[in-house]
Amino acid sequence: MKQICVALILLVTAFICGASLTLRVRALGQDSGCFQSSEPSIPGLQTLNDPETPEQPVYVYSLSPFKNMVPEAAYRKYDLEDALDLETAEKLRAILENAYPYKDLKTLEIQANRYLQSQGLQWIENLSLEEAIQAAQKAIYEAGEEASEDPEGALADLNSQLLYRYFQSLAPEKARYDTVSDRTLTSAACTERREADGSFTYFLTVQVDTTVSKQDSLTLAAACGEEIQSQFILETGTYTFTFQNVSEPRDVTLELAGKQYSSDVCFFDSQSPEDADLVGFDSGMYPVYAKCVLTPPFDAVPEEAEDE
């Protein structure tokens, strides 16, 4: 099996090339190339497995109506917005968030019937597994826009037709998680105070604006010359550093690194042009990195701060 274990590639700028299924460039996760397709455990749904967590299969839908999923094929995982254009990504996320198995059949039936009732349409009764998967797959094919015409024809079952109408009505959904990027450190600022002996004292502040969960392991490091200070990031908020006895003006470098938990709809790119591309929910710990360099001269410390 061809496996490509991707190292940290989170600082590459993403570009979109126009076509709705054109890949962008950022792969997620240290092991994002290690997913392998397997025989489906739910009829009609595809299954992917990460060799490191074989007990947690990832259930996925096909984005390629005219291609088959080959057992033991290798797949690389991408952030949805880095794989597809924004409009397509948000349409697909809305469908997947409300599709089986991410919503159980009863919950899905209740949610769909609320919409159908508001439109004066017939209700769904006793939604079956097959009907739920067929309706979701048709909606996903059309949202992906890879097929120029309906690849499956009309849905035969009334429940499938009604559920499909519900999927079509869903508003686009933005990404569910917030991971670290260079933008996380854009609020960083440094002020300086000139001391009587001619040295400088630097006061650095940065607002770490990212979702931080108990599962995350993030460290913020600041470096000025050979001196390095670090703090664990336990929550969103303002973090400060002070560098004393700086003999001459120096750059101050901030780096935020570690692992962050995320759960969202992902794009799974086949490593063979003959195999179908896939979409589905996955979660896990992903390596993240952000960097910011501040260059002197810095603003002087306000007088009131000096008085303190």
Salt bridges, closest charged atoms under 4 A:
ASP79 OD2 - ARG26 NH2 3.75
GLU81 OE1 - ARG93 NH2 2.75
ASP82 OD2 - ARG26 NE 2.59
GLU87 OE2 - LYS91 NZ 3.41
GLU90 OE2 - LYS174 NZ 3.63
GLU97 OE2 - ARG176 NE 3.52
GLU109 OE2 - LYS106 NZ 3.87
GLU142 OE2 - LYS138 NZ 3.07
GLU145 OE2 - LYS91 NZ 3.96
ASP150 OD2 - LYS138 NZ 2.53
GLU195 OE2 - ARG193 NE 3.01
GLU248 OE2 - ARG250 NH2 3.95
ASP264 OD1 - ARG93 NE 3.01
ASP282 OD2 - LYS77 NZ 2.56
